[in-house]
Amino acid sequence: MAEPALSGPDAGSAVRLRGVSKTYDGGVTALGPLDLDVRRGEFVSLLGPSGCGKSTALRLIAGLATPSTGTVELSHHGAARRGSHPIGFVFQEPTLMPWATVRDNVRLPLKLARLPAADADARIEAALDQVGLAEFAAAYPRELSGGMKMRVSLARALITDPDILLMDEPFAALDEITRFRLNNDLLSLWRDLHKTVIFVTHSVFESVYLSERVIVMTARPGRIGAEFRITSPELRGEEFRTSVEYAAFCREVSNALAPSYAGQAGA
Amino acid sequence: MKSPQDLIRFVLPVAVFAAGLALWEAIVRAYGIQPYVLPSPLLVLKTLVADWPVLSQSLGVTLLTTLEGFVAAAVGGVVLALLFNQSKWLEYSLFPYAVVLQVTPVIAIAPLLLIYLQQQTAVIVCAWIVAFFPVLSNTTLGLSSVDRNLAGLFQLYGASKLQTLLLLKLPAALPYILGGLRIAGGLSLIGAVVAEIAAGSAGAGSGLAFRIAESGYRLNIPRMFAALLLLSLAGIVIYGVLALVSHLLLRRWHESALGKDN
């Protein structure tokens, strides 16, 4: 099987975690210790049962929480342009401001960076175009479907031209058809924009479909249980979803995930 | 009035109102009840028209007091909530006193205020005391119910405290603030009335509540009813205006302002 299309020459490290753990005030250790290296431009999935600390890992990488032990290092091309930010974050919920239009929701990161409105407008149109929502710029979030809201959230994350895109179970609440479409759109965005993507999910199928590398995490406190490199034909599409290779990867990853669920009620 | 259902909801209370008035008028006539015991609705209306010069002036006084108390309550409540939101120390130090002020009946505080403050000021302070608490507690609730992930996003993009306040916390709290203001509107009218009755002053500066008390002493019961009617109407208008403002501000995005079909 061929190597993924986009390992690229620029394969330096984008994210480096060393001995990172997170213990909450109550004394519960949610995560780690965890060592993790993500190459620039790589698409990595963190896969694990709920409560294994995978979302915590994302928040630590984003700087939204501080690790109890260990270090988090990000390397990125410095903020060259005004209104650029090294990290984009997409949450499980669309997390849009209900009082603002789609356009103003996407504008938020630029506004917080105090970018003049005139400079921002063109970028907003481009970002909305990228996710196929150009006509909905003036709509309010409540007027959109779940999938469209998620696209707005994605456009907002991409507007700052981040090097690293962190996604926390972004499609978990969507119906299957919408999820498949967004999976494909995300893949093509990733191919075009050369972002580093760290994608948290609890779906074996989604992680295998999207990623170059799947990291299976253990139950709490989350550590790396197993790692899989997912190789595939040049471009992934719907035919990959039904291929023998895909099924084989899914089986392997599922088997690796099983111990994480052992001993859990209802597993 | 789009559907028959809406029509019924409008017609029924009006019909009950009309029937009540008719019954009232009929009983007064049938038993020949004297106006100083119970005036008929028609007489109340006539008195309202005849005494309009006196009553309208009093209405103006009471409305102005209510408005001043309401504005003070709105500004005071929101500003205090913002300060509490910025500083936990301030909140812990002062919030109990806001509660004390709220749970002590204003009618018991009013005579005391009248000793220390000028009458007009005392009346406004009374209206403020009654009305500011719902604004304060609602705004506090609103400011602290900001979506956790949205707050995280603001943190991620390095938003300043002011940006977070103006672009996130205040808009998120707006529905709560407006809810508080709607309650405060009616309460500031109550506060103004209570203080007027406690003050009991006569002359040009006397409001509707004073007219009610005064008419009571003079057994001018029709005027009592007329003044009461005006107070009630004032309360309804205040509520209606605030509900309309709230609807206009929220109709594009908030659940409370959306129709059932959306």
Contacts between the chains, C-beta under 8 A, distances in Angstrom:
chain1	res1	chain2	res2	distance
A	59	B	152	7.5
A	62	B	152	7.9
A	62	B	156	5.7
A	63	B	156	7.1
A	64	B	152	4.9
A	64	B	155	6.1
A	64	B	156	6.2
A	85	B	156	7.7
A	85	B	157	6.1
A	87	B	156	6.5
A	89	B	152	7.5
A	89	B	153	6.6
A	89	B	156	5.8
A	91	B	149	4.6
A	91	B	152	7.9
A	91	B	153	8.0
A	93	B	149	6.6
A	95	B	147	6.4
A	95	B	149	4.4
A	95	B	150	5.5
A	95	B	153	6.5
A	97	B	150	6.7
A	97	B	168	7.5
A	97	B	171	6.8
A	98	B	253	4.6
A	98	B	254	7.0
A	99	B	171	4.6
A	99	B	172	7.8
A	99	B	174	7.2
A	99	B	252	7.6
A	99	B	253	4.8
A	99	B	254	7.6
A	100	B	171	7.7
A	108	B	153	7.4
A	108	B	157	7.4
A	108	B	167	7.5
A	109	B	157	4.9
A	111	B	167	7.2
A	112	B	154	6.9
A	112	B	157	4.4
A	112	B	158	6.8
A	112	B	159	4.7
A	112	B	163	5.8
A	112	B	167	7.6
A	113	B	157	6.9
A	113	B	158	7.8
A	140	B	252	5.7
A	140	B	253	5.3
A	141	B	253	7.6
A	142	B	253	6.3
A	142	B	258	7.4
A	142	B	262	7.3
A	160	B	157	7.6
